[in-house]
């Protein structure tokens, strides 16, 4: 999760995070009680298998 100085502290910016960082951030928000839900595989807007494969190529090891 990337914090920007020009935005309030409670606003998260996801553009630079990557797929796994965004998933982790959402899980943390859910754990804090945000009321959000994870999308089911195959649901509109959910990451595709191709997205996971592409992110695995650029993952930090």
mmCIF file of the N, C-alpha and C atoms, coordinates in Angstrom:
data_MODEL
# 
_entry.id   MODEL 
# 
loop_
_atom_site.group_PDB 
_atom_site.id 
_atom_site.type_symbol 
_atom_site.label_atom_id 
_atom_site.label_alt_id 
_atom_site.label_comp_id 
_atom_site.label_asym_id 
_atom_site.label_entity_id 
_atom_site.label_seq_id 
_atom_site.pdbx_PDB_ins_code 
_atom_site.Cartn_x 
_atom_site.Cartn_y 
_atom_site.Cartn_z 
_atom_site.occupancy 
_atom_site.B_iso_or_equiv 
_atom_site.pdbx_formal_charge 
_atom_site.auth_seq_id 
_atom_site.auth_comp_id 
_atom_site.auth_asym_id 
_atom_site.auth_atom_id 
_atom_site.pdbx_PDB_model_num 
ATOM 1   N N  . UNK A 1 1  ? 0.852   -1.157  0.000   1.00 0.00 ? 1  UNK A N  1 
ATOM 2   C CA . UNK A 1 1  ? 0.000   0.000   0.000   1.00 0.00 ? 1  UNK A CA 1 
ATOM 3   C C  . UNK A 1 1  ? 0.905   1.229   0.000   1.00 0.00 ? 1  UNK A C  1 
ATOM 4   N N  . UNK A 1 2  ? 0.588   2.153   -0.854  1.00 0.00 ? 2  UNK A N  1 
ATOM 5   C CA . UNK A 1 2  ? 1.399   3.343   -1.013  1.00 0.00 ? 2  UNK A CA 1 
ATOM 6   C C  . UNK A 1 2  ? 0.658   4.529   -0.427  1.00 0.00 ? 2  UNK A C  1 
ATOM 7   N N  . UNK A 1 3  ? 1.295   5.245   0.464   1.00 0.00 ? 3  UNK A N  1 
ATOM 8   C CA . UNK A 1 3  ? 0.708   6.457   1.037   1.00 0.00 ? 3  UNK A CA 1 
ATOM 9   C C  . UNK A 1 3  ? 1.288   7.657   0.315   1.00 0.00 ? 3  UNK A C  1 
ATOM 10  N N  . UNK A 1 4  ? 0.447   8.614   0.002   1.00 0.00 ? 4  UNK A N  1 
ATOM 11  C CA . UNK A 1 4  ? 0.916   9.826   -0.652  1.00 0.00 ? 4  UNK A CA 1 
ATOM 12  C C  . UNK A 1 4  ? 0.789   10.998  0.298   1.00 0.00 ? 4  UNK A C  1 
ATOM 13  N N  . UNK A 1 5  ? 1.744   11.908  0.239   1.00 0.00 ? 5  UNK A N  1 
ATOM 14  C CA . UNK A 1 5  ? 1.761   13.046  1.144   1.00 0.00 ? 5  UNK A CA 1 
ATOM 15  C C  . UNK A 1 5  ? 0.676   14.064  0.816   1.00 0.00 ? 5  UNK A C  1 
ATOM 16  N N  . UNK A 1 6  ? 0.232   14.102  -0.445  1.00 0.00 ? 6  UNK A N  1 
ATOM 17  C CA . UNK A 1 6  ? -0.755  15.097  -0.841  1.00 0.00 ? 6  UNK A CA 1 
ATOM 18  C C  . UNK A 1 6  ? -2.195  14.644  -0.596  1.00 0.00 ? 6  UNK A C  1 
ATOM 19  N N  . UNK A 1 7  ? -2.381  13.493  0.034   1.00 0.00 ? 7  UNK A N  1 
ATOM 20  C CA . UNK A 1 7  ? -3.721  12.989  0.333   1.00 0.00 ? 7  UNK A CA 1 
ATOM 21  C C  . UNK A 1 7  ? -3.850  12.727  1.832   1.00 0.00 ? 7  UNK A C  1 
ATOM 22  N N  . UNK A 1 8  ? -5.070  12.711  2.336   1.00 0.00 ? 8  UNK A N  1 
ATOM 23  C CA . UNK A 1 8  ? -5.258  12.381  3.756   1.00 0.00 ? 8  UNK A CA 1 
ATOM 24  C C  . UNK A 1 8  ? -4.740  10.981  4.071   1.00 0.00 ? 8  UNK A C  1 
ATOM 25  N N  . UNK A 1 9  ? -4.423  10.745  5.312   1.00 0.00 ? 9  UNK A N  1 
ATOM 26  C CA . UNK A 1 9  ? -3.834  9.478   5.726   1.00 0.00 ? 9  UNK A CA 1 
ATOM 27  C C  . UNK A 1 9  ? -4.753  8.284   5.507   1.00 0.00 ? 9  UNK A C  1 
ATOM 28  N N  . UNK A 1 10 ? -6.069  8.494   5.512   1.00 0.00 ? 10 UNK A N  1 
ATOM 29  C CA . UNK A 1 10 ? -6.978  7.365   5.383   1.00 0.00 ? 10 UNK A CA 1 
ATOM 30  C C  . UNK A 1 10 ? -7.246  6.971   3.935   1.00 0.00 ? 10 UNK A C  1 
ATOM 31  N N  . UNK A 1 11 ? -6.651  7.662   2.973   1.00 0.00 ? 11 UNK A N  1 
ATOM 32  C CA . UNK A 1 11 ? -6.847  7.340   1.564   1.00 0.00 ? 11 UNK A CA 1 
ATOM 33  C C  . UNK A 1 11 ? -5.663  6.512   1.088   1.00 0.00 ? 11 UNK A C  1 
ATOM 34  N N  . UNK A 1 12 ? -5.944  5.349   0.510   1.00 0.00 ? 12 UNK A N  1 
ATOM 35  C CA . UNK A 1 12 ? -4.900  4.474   0.001   1.00 0.00 ? 12 UNK A CA 1 
ATOM 36  C C  . UNK A 1 12 ? -4.811  4.624   -1.512  1.00 0.00 ? 12 UNK A C  1 
ATOM 37  N N  . UNK A 1 13 ? -3.610  4.566   -2.031  1.00 0.00 ? 13 UNK A N  1 
ATOM 38  C CA . UNK A 1 13 ? -3.395  4.647   -3.467  1.00 0.00 ? 13 UNK A CA 1 
ATOM 39  C C  . UNK A 1 13 ? -2.833  3.305   -3.900  1.00 0.00 ? 13 UNK A C  1 
ATOM 40  N N  . UNK A 1 14 ? -3.486  2.666   -4.862  1.00 0.00 ? 14 UNK A N  1 
ATOM 41  C CA . UNK A 1 14 ? -3.128  1.302   -5.233  1.00 0.00 ? 14 UNK A CA 1 
ATOM 42  C C  . UNK A 1 14 ? -2.391  1.196   -6.557  1.00 0.00 ? 14 UNK A C  1 
ATOM 43  N N  . UNK A 1 15 ? -2.197  2.278   -7.263  1.00 0.00 ? 15 UNK A N  1 
ATOM 44  C CA . UNK A 1 15 ? -1.651  2.204   -8.609  1.00 0.00 ? 15 UNK A CA 1 
ATOM 45  C C  . UNK A 1 15 ? -0.281  1.537   -8.656  1.00 0.00 ? 15 UNK A C  1 
ATOM 46  N N  . UNK A 1 16 ? 0.547   1.740   -7.663  1.00 0.00 ? 16 UNK A N  1 
ATOM 47  C CA . UNK A 1 16 ? 1.903   1.218   -7.695  1.00 0.00 ? 16 UNK A CA 1 
ATOM 48  C C  . UNK A 1 16 ? 2.050   -0.096  -6.945  1.00 0.00 ? 16 UNK A C  1 
ATOM 49  N N  . UNK A 1 17 ? 1.012   -0.550  -6.273  1.00 0.00 ? 17 UNK A N  1 
ATOM 50  C CA . UNK A 1 17 ? 1.147   -1.676  -5.377  1.00 0.00 ? 17 UNK A CA 1 
ATOM 51  C C  . UNK A 1 17 ? 1.315   -3.027  -6.029  1.00 0.00 ? 17 UNK A C  1 
ATOM 52  N N  . UNK A 1 18 ? 0.609   -3.302  -7.062  1.00 0.00 ? 18 UNK A N  1 
ATOM 53  C CA . UNK A 1 18 ? 0.640   -4.616  -7.663  1.00 0.00 ? 18 UNK A CA 1 
ATOM 54  C C  . UNK A 1 18 ? -0.484  -5.480  -7.117  1.00 0.00 ? 18 UNK A C  1 
ATOM 55  N N  . UNK A 1 19 ? -0.719  -6.574  -7.771  1.00 0.00 ? 19 UNK A N  1 
ATOM 56  C CA . UNK A 1 19 ? -1.856  -7.431  -7.467  1.00 0.00 ? 19 UNK A CA 1 
ATOM 57  C C  . UNK A 1 19 ? -1.822  -7.981  -6.046  1.00 0.00 ? 19 UNK A C  1 
ATOM 58  N N  . UNK A 1 20 ? -0.717  -8.592  -5.660  1.00 0.00 ? 20 UNK A N  1 
ATOM 59  C CA . UNK A 1 20 ? -0.662  -9.224  -4.342  1.00 0.00 ? 20 UNK A CA 1 
ATOM 60  C C  . UNK A 1 20 ? -0.707  -8.201  -3.214  1.00 0.00 ? 20 UNK A C  1 
ATOM 61  N N  . UNK A 1 21 ? -0.104  -7.045  -3.418  1.00 0.00 ? 21 UNK A N  1 
ATOM 62  C CA . UNK A 1 21 ? -0.155  -6.002  -2.396  1.00 0.00 ? 21 UNK A CA 1 
ATOM 63  C C  . UNK A 1 21 ? -1.578  -5.477  -2.235  1.00 0.00 ? 21 UNK A C  1 
ATOM 64  N N  . UNK A 1 22 ? -2.294  -5.349  -3.347  1.00 0.00 ? 22 UNK A N  1 
ATOM 65  C CA . UNK A 1 22 ? -3.683  -4.896  -3.277  1.00 0.00 ? 22 UNK A CA 1 
ATOM 66  C C  . UNK A 1 22 ? -4.569  -5.922  -2.581  1.00 0.00 ? 22 UNK A C  1 
ATOM 67  N N  . UNK A 1 23 ? -4.343  -7.199  -2.858  1.00 0.00 ? 23 UNK A N  1 
ATOM 68  C CA . UNK A 1 23 ? -5.119  -8.253  -2.199  1.00 0.00 ? 23 UNK A CA 1 
ATOM 69  C C  . UNK A 1 23 ? -4.854  -8.235  -0.702  1.00 0.00 ? 23 UNK A C  1 
ATOM 70  N N  . UNK A 1 24 ? -3.589  -8.105  -0.320  1.00 0.00 ? 24 UNK A N  1 
ATOM 71  C CA . UNK A 1 24 ? -3.236  -8.067  1.096   1.00 0.00 ? 24 UNK A CA 1 
ATOM 72  C C  . UNK A 1 24 ? -3.852  -6.853  1.783   1.00 0.00 ? 24 UNK A C  1 
ATOM 73  N N  . UNK A 1 25 ? -3.829  -5.703  1.114   1.00 0.00 ? 25 UNK A N  1 
ATOM 74  C CA . UNK A 1 25 ? -4.409  -4.492  1.695   1.00 0.00 ? 25 UNK A CA 1 
ATOM 75  C C  . UNK A 1 25 ? -5.910  -4.659  1.904   1.00 0.00 ? 25 UNK A C  1 
ATOM 76  N N  . UNK A 1 26 ? -6.579  -5.288  0.945   1.00 0.00 ? 26 UNK A N  1 
ATOM 77  C CA . UNK A 1 26 ? -8.023  -5.489  1.086   1.00 0.00 ? 26 UNK A CA 1 
ATOM 78  C C  . UNK A 1 26 ? -8.320  -6.450  2.229   1.00 0.00 ? 26 UNK A C  1 
ATOM 79  N N  . UNK A 1 27 ? -7.526  -7.500  2.359   1.00 0.00 ? 27 UNK A N  1 
ATOM 80  C CA . UNK A 1 27 ? -7.723  -8.438  3.473   1.00 0.00 ? 27 UNK A CA 1 
ATOM 81  C C  . UNK A 1 27 ? -7.547  -7.736  4.815   1.00 0.00 ? 27 UNK A C  1 
ATOM 82  N N  . UNK A 1 28 ? -6.587  -6.827  4.893   1.00 0.00 ? 28 UNK A N  1 
ATOM 83  C CA . UNK A 1 28 ? -6.382  -6.079  6.136   1.00 0.00 ? 28 UNK A CA 1 
ATOM 84  C C  . UNK A 1 28 ? -7.567  -5.165  6.425   1.00 0.00 ? 28 UNK A C  1 
ATOM 85  N N  . UNK A 1 29 ? -8.106  -4.507  5.386   1.00 0.00 ? 29 UNK A N  1 
ATOM 86  C CA . UNK A 1 29 ? -9.279  -3.649  5.584   1.00 0.00 ? 29 UNK A CA 1 
ATOM 87  C C  . UNK A 1 29 ? -10.478 -4.473  6.037   1.00 0.00 ? 29 UNK A C  1 
ATOM 88  N N  . UNK A 1 30 ? -10.651 -5.659  5.457   1.00 0.00 ? 30 UNK A N  1 
ATOM 89  C CA . UNK A 1 30 ? -11.758 -6.532  5.843   1.00 0.00 ? 30 UNK A CA 1 
ATOM 90  C C  . UNK A 1 30 ? -11.603 -6.960  7.301   1.00 0.00 ? 30 UNK A C  1 
ATOM 91  N N  . UNK A 1 31 ? -10.376 -7.285  7.694   1.00 0.00 ? 31 UNK A N  1 
ATOM 92  C CA . UNK A 1 31 ? -10.125 -7.698  9.074   1.00 0.00 ? 31 UNK A CA 1 
ATOM 93  C C  . UNK A 1 31 ? -10.434 -6.579  10.065  1.00 0.00 ? 31 UNK A C  1 
ATOM 94  N N  . UNK A 1 32 ? -10.266 -5.341  9.628   1.00 0.00 ? 32 UNK A N  1 
ATOM 95  C CA . UNK A 1 32 ? -10.564 -4.197  10.493  1.00 0.00 ? 32 UNK A CA 1 
ATOM 96  C C  . UNK A 1 32 ? -12.053 -3.870  10.518  1.00 0.00 ? 32 UNK A C  1 
ATOM 97  N N  . UNK A 1 33 ? -12.835 -4.547  9.677   1.00 0.00 ? 33 UNK A N  1 
ATOM 98  C CA . UNK A 1 33 ? -14.280 -4.351  9.697   1.00 0.00 ? 33 UNK A CA 1 
ATOM 99  C C  . UNK A 1 33 ? -14.804 -3.371  8.670   1.00 0.00 ? 33 UNK A C  1 
ATOM 100 N N  . UNK A 1 34 ? -14.195 -3.319  7.498   1.00 0.00 ? 34 UNK A N  1 
ATOM 101 C CA . UNK A 1 34 ? -14.624 -2.358  6.479   1.00 0.00 ? 34 UNK A CA 1 
ATOM 102 C C  . UNK A 1 34 ? -15.964 -2.723  5.845   1.00 0.00 ? 34 UNK A C  1 
ATOM 103 N N  . UNK A 1 35 ? -16.374 -3.974  5.962   1.00 0.00 ? 35 UNK A N  1 
ATOM 104 C CA . UNK A 1 35 ? -17.626 -4.404  5.349   1.00 0.00 ? 35 UNK A CA 1 
ATOM 105 C C  . UNK A 1 35 ? -17.460 -4.865  3.910   1.00 0.00 ? 35 UNK A C  1 
ATOM 106 N N  . UNK A 1 36 ? -16.252 -4.768  3.375   1.00 0.00 ? 36 UNK A N  1 
ATOM 107 C CA . UNK A 1 36 ? -15.991 -5.230  2.016   1.00 0.00 ? 36 UNK A CA 1 
ATOM 108 C C  . UNK A 1 36 ? -15.956 -6.752  1.994   1.00 0.00 ? 36 UNK A C  1 
ATOM 109 N N  . UNK A 1 37 ? -16.070 -7.315  0.800   1.00 0.00 ? 37 UNK A N  1 
ATOM 110 C CA . UNK A 1 37 ? -15.947 -8.757  0.623   1.00 0.00 ? 37 UNK A CA 1 
ATOM 111 C C  . UNK A 1 37 ? -15.002 -9.025  -0.537  1.00 0.00 ? 37 UNK A C  1 
ATOM 112 N N  . UNK A 1 38 ? -14.280 -10.122 -0.446  1.00 0.00 ? 38 UNK A N  1 
ATOM 113 C CA . UNK A 1 38 ? -13.424 -10.530 -1.552  1.00 0.00 ? 38 UNK A CA 1 
ATOM 114 C C  . UNK A 1 38 ? -14.315 -11.064 -2.668  1.00 0.00 ? 38 UNK A C  1 
ATOM 115 N N  . UNK A 1 39 ? -13.946 -10.784 -3.901  1.00 0.00 ? 39 UNK A N  1 
ATOM 116 C CA . UNK A 1 39 ? -14.711 -11.306 -5.035  1.00 0.00 ? 39 UNK A CA 1 
ATOM 117 C C  . UNK A 1 39 ? -14.398 -12.779 -5.227  1.00 0.00 ? 39 UNK A C  1 
ATOM 118 N N  . UNK A 1 40 ? -15.389 -13.518 -5.675  1.00 0.00 ? 40 UNK A N  1 
ATOM 119 C CA . UNK A 1 40 ? -15.207 -14.936 -5.963  1.00 0.00 ? 40 UNK A CA 1 
ATOM 120 C C  . UNK A 1 40 ? -14.468 -15.085 -7.293  1.00 0.00 ? 40 UNK A C  1 
ATOM 121 N N  . UNK A 1 41 ? -13.695 -16.161 -7.457  1.00 0.00 ? 41 UNK A N  1 
ATOM 122 C CA . UNK A 1 41 ? -13.027 -16.384 -8.746  1.00 0.00 ? 41 UNK A CA 1 
ATOM 123 C C  . UNK A 1 41 ? -14.050 -16.445 -9.875  1.00 0.00 ? 41 UNK A C  1 
ATOM 124 N N  . UNK A 1 42 ? -13.771 -15.739 -10.947 1.00 0.00 ? 42 UNK A N  1 
ATOM 125 C CA . UNK A 1 42 ? -14.669 -15.713 -12.093 1.00 0.00 ? 42 UNK A CA 1 
ATOM 126 C C  . UNK A 1 42 ? -15.693 -14.597 -12.050 1.00 0.00 ? 42 UNK A C  1 
ATOM 127 N N  . UNK A 1 43 ? -15.818 -13.918 -10.913 1.00 0.00 ? 43 UNK A N  1 
ATOM 128 C CA . UNK A 1 43 ? -16.768 -12.812 -10.803 1.00 0.00 ? 43 UNK A CA 1 
ATOM 129 C C  . UNK A 1 43 ? -16.235 -11.609 -11.582 1.00 0.00 ? 43 UNK A C  1 
ATOM 130 N N  . UNK A 1 44 ? -17.132 -10.774 -12.089 1.00 0.00 ? 44 UNK A N  1 
ATOM 131 C CA . UNK A 1 44 ? -16.674 -9.570  -12.791 1.00 0.00 ? 44 UNK A CA 1 
ATOM 132 C C  . UNK A 1 44 ? -15.816 -8.700  -11.869 1.00 0.00 ? 44 UNK A C  1 
ATOM 133 N N  . UNK A 1 45 ? -14.672 -8.285  -12.368 1.00 0.00 ? 45 UNK A N  1 
ATOM 134 C CA . UNK A 1 45 ? -13.775 -7.445  -11.588 1.00 0.00 ? 45 UNK A CA 1 
ATOM 135 C C  . UNK A 1 45 ? -12.758 -8.217  -10.768 1.00 0.00 ? 45 UNK A C  1 
ATOM 136 N N  . UNK A 1 46 ? -12.930 -9.520  -10.659 1.00 0.00 ? 46 UNK A N  1 
ATOM 137 C CA . UNK A 1 46 ? -11.968 -10.338 -9.914  1.00 0.00 ? 46 UNK A CA 1 
ATOM 138 C C  . UNK A 1 46 ? -10.732 -10.568 -10.786 1.00 0.00 ? 46 UNK A C  1 
ATOM 139 N N  . UNK A 1 47 ? -9.558  -10.724 -10.178 1.00 0.00 ? 47 UNK A N  1 
ATOM 140 C CA . UNK A 1 47 ? -8.361  -10.989 -10.969 1.00 0.00 ? 47 UNK A CA 1 
ATOM 141 C C  . UNK A 1 47 ? -8.495  -12.303 -11.738 1.00 0.00 ? 47 UNK A C  1 
ATOM 142 N N  . UNK A 1 48 ? -8.013  -12.304 -12.954 1.00 0.00 ? 48 UNK A N  1 
ATOM 143 C CA . UNK A 1 48 ? -8.072  -13.503 -13.783 1.00 0.00 ? 48 UNK A CA 1 
ATOM 144 C C  . UNK A 1 48 ? -6.824  -14.351 -13.560 1.00 0.00 ? 48 UNK A C  1 
ATOM 145 N N  . UNK A 1 49 ? -6.855  -15.552 -14.091 1.00 0.00 ? 49 UNK A N  1 
ATOM 146 C CA . UNK A 1 49 ? -5.682  -16.424 -14.004 1.00 0.00 ? 49 UNK A CA 1 
ATOM 147 C C  . UNK A 1 49 ? -4.500  -15.778 -14.717 1.00 0.00 ? 49 UNK A C  1 
ATOM 148 N N  . UNK A 1 50 ? -4.775  -15.071 -15.808 1.00 0.00 ? 50 UNK A N  1 
ATOM 149 C CA . UNK A 1 50 ? -3.708  -14.389 -16.542 1.00 0.00 ? 50 UNK A CA 1 
ATOM 150 C C  . UNK A 1 50 ? -3.090  -13.275 -15.704 1.00 0.00 ? 50 UNK A C  1 
ATOM 151 N N  . UNK A 1 51 ? -3.902  -12.589 -14.905 1.00 0.00 ? 51 UNK A N  1 
ATOM 152 C CA . UNK A 1 51 ? -3.381  -11.524 -14.051 1.00 0.00 ? 51 UNK A CA 1 
ATOM 153 C C  . UNK A 1 51 ? -2.450  -12.098 -12.986 1.00 0.00 ? 51 UNK A C  1 
ATOM 154 N N  . UNK A 1 52 ? -2.814  -13.242 -12.428 1.00 0.00 ? 52 UNK A N  1 
ATOM 155 C CA . UNK A 1 52 ? -1.949  -13.876 -11.435 1.00 0.00 ? 52 UNK A CA 1 
ATOM 156 C C  . UNK A 1 52 ? -0.648  -14.362 -12.073 1.00 0.00 ? 52 UNK A C  1 
ATOM 157 N N  . UNK A 1 53 ? -0.750  -14.902 -13.280 1.00 0.00 ? 53 UNK A N  1 
ATOM 158 C CA . UNK A 1 53 ? 0.439   -15.385 -13.970 1.00 0.00 ? 53 UNK A CA 1 
ATOM 159 C C  . UNK A 1 53 ? 1.382   -14.225 -14.295 1.00 0.00 ? 53 UNK A C  1 
ATOM 160 N N  . UNK A 1 54 ? 0.822   -13.105 -14.739 1.00 0.00 ? 54 UNK A N  1 
ATOM 161 C CA . UNK A 1 54 ? 1.641   -11.934 -15.067 1.00 0.00 ? 54 UNK A CA 1 
ATOM 162 C C  . UNK A 1 54 ? 2.281   -11.339 -13.816 1.00 0.00 ? 54 UNK A C  1 
ATOM 163 N N  . UNK A 1 55 ? 1.554   -11.330 -12.707 1.00 0.00 ? 55 UNK A N  1 
ATOM 164 C CA . UNK A 1 55 ? 2.111   -10.753 -11.486 1.00 0.00 ? 55 UNK A CA 1 
ATOM 165 C C  . UNK A 1 55 ? 3.184   -11.657 -10.890 1.00 0.00 ? 55 UNK A C  1 
ATOM 166 N N  . UNK A 1 56 ? 3.104   -12.950 -11.143 1.00 0.00 ? 56 UNK A N  1 
ATOM 167 C CA . UNK A 1 56 ? 4.126   -13.866 -10.639 1.00 0.00 ? 56 UNK A CA 1 
ATOM 168 C C  . UNK A 1 56 ? 5.470   -13.598 -11.314 1.00 0.00 ? 56 UNK A C  1 
ATOM 169 N N  . UNK A 1 57 ? 5.436   -13.108 -12.547 1.00 0.00 ? 57 UNK A N  1 
ATOM 170 C CA . UNK A 1 57 ? 6.671   -12.806 -13.269 1.00 0.00 ? 57 UNK A CA 1 
ATOM 171 C C  . UNK A 1 57 ? 7.403   -11.618 -12.659 1.00 0.00 ? 57 UNK A C  1 
ATOM 172 N N  . UNK A 1 58 ? 6.664   -10.699 -12.064 1.00 0.00 ? 58 UNK A N  1 
ATOM 173 C CA . UNK A 1 58 ? 7.274   -9.484  -11.526 1.00 0.00 ? 58 UNK A CA 1 
ATOM 174 C C  . UNK A 1 58 ? 7.323   -9.477  -10.002 1.00 0.00 ? 58 UNK A C  1 
ATOM 175 N N  . UNK A 1 59 ? 6.973   -10.595 -9.381  1.00 0.00 ? 59 UNK A N  1 
ATOM 176 C CA . UNK A 1 59 ? 6.934   -10.657 -7.918  1.00 0.00 ? 59 UNK A CA 1 
ATOM 177 C C  . UNK A 1 59 ? 8.329   -10.516 -7.331  1.00 0.00 ? 59 UNK A C  1 
ATOM 178 N N  . UNK A 1 60 ? 8.398   -9.827  -6.199  1.00 0.00 ? 60 UNK A N  1 
ATOM 179 C CA . UNK A 1 60 ? 9.669   -9.703  -5.485  1.00 0.00 ? 60 UNK A CA 1 
ATOM 180 C C  . UNK A 1 60 ? 9.929   -11.019 -4.775  1.00 0.00 ? 60 UNK A C  1 
ATOM 181 N N  . UNK A 1 61 ? 11.105  -11.509 -4.899  1.00 0.00 ? 61 UNK A N  1 
ATOM 182 C CA . UNK A 1 61 ? 11.419  -12.806 -4.289  1.00 0.00 ? 61 UNK A CA 1 
ATOM 183 C C  . UNK A 1 61 ? 12.422  -12.650 -3.190  1.00 0.00 ? 61 UNK A C  1 
# 
